[in-house]
């Protein structure tokens, strides 16, 4: 138990030293990531106001992914396991949503076309 406490104290000390010596570059990365991540809500709000109903535009997902990637890099630099885990999971979810938006419909359409191969009389085989 004492060994674990020592490891936690060492990690806390390392993080405190990093914060004191945080290069401007990494602070800028963190703020840019937070800005991009927050911008997605502005985009969603504008799209909702224009359509007068709640919508999630495609830009929302790209801003979510971009912000998550930048914030994940910042979290890794900070050695913050909580945020690393959270942003890693977010990235998987946003990539999956973009898959369903872009790739899945094409695969589904191709599968539907494959189900309707023309019969020998020129008609649609799915009508048989």
Phi, psi and omega in degrees: 000321180295326179294318178296317178299321179295319179296318178296316179297320178297317179296318179298320179294317178300315179295319179297319178294321178297318180298319181292328183256014186304116177295149179305324181305311184289327174295319178296318178302313180299314180292321178295316178300317179294322179296312181296317180298319179287330181298334180300327179287327176295316179298317179294321179296314180298315179298320179295317179296320181294321182268351181061028172203159183289122178224157174240102181288161180302323180301330178303315183290322179291320177294322177299314181294313181298313179298320180295318180297316181293315180291330175295317178299317178297318180295322177295317178300322180280352183058045183257099186296330180295310181287328176299313180296315182296312182289331176295315178296317178304316183299319178298316181295315181293321177296321179295318178297319178293326174300312181294331179284316189259308191270316183303315179299324179293318178295320180294317179296319178296321179294320179294322177294322179295330178287339184249055177290140181295141177278176184294336179270008177089353179278176180277125183296335181286348180273351184286000000 
